[in-house]
Amino acid sequence: MNVLNEEGSFVVSFDPIDGNNVLDANMSIASIFGIWKTRDINGSSGRDLVGAACAVYGSRTSIILFNSQNQKVEELTLLTMMN
């Protein structure tokens, strides 16, 4: 575990979903993130999350976010303009 701020009160965990060696052309890969408002997540579960996200990178790049404060799931998509 890397500590970025000794006085911080959140833990962020993440995991790449890359399929290891099975990457192919135009295949999407992703990352998942969890945010806890604690200094130690040992014994914590998904119900203790204060935020979560899944980012998908590929021909369409988007991130799906959950925020426990407003109880909403939102999707943001990166739009690129091609000339």
VENDAQUI-V665327 format. One record per backbone hydrogen bond with DSSP energy under -1.0 kcal/mol. CO is the residue of the C=O (numbers start at 1). NH is the residue of the N-H. E is the energy in kcal/mol with one decimal. If there is no record, write none. Layout:
# VENDAQUI-V665327
[[CO NH E] [CO NH E]]
This chain:
# VENDAQUI-V665327
[[5 8 -1.9] [11 36 -2.8] [13 34 -2.4] [15 32 -2.3] [17 30 -2.3] [19 22 -1.9] [24 27 -1.7] [29 57 -3.4] [30 17 -3.9] [31 55 -2.8] [32 15 -2.0] [33 53 -1.9] [34 13 -2.5] [35 50 -3.1] [35 51 -1.3] [36 11 -2.4] [36 38 -1.3] [41 44 -2.6] [45 48 -1.7] [46 49 -1.3] [50 68 -1.8] [51 35 -2.6] [52 66 -2.6] [53 33 -2.8] [54 64 -2.6] [55 31 -2.2] [56 62 -2.1] [57 29 -2.6] [61 78 -3.0] [62 56 -3.1] [63 76 -2.8] [64 54 -2.0] [65 74 -2.3] [66 52 -1.7] [67 71 -1.1] [67 72 -1.1] [72 67 -1.8] [74 65 -3.1] [76 63 -2.5]]
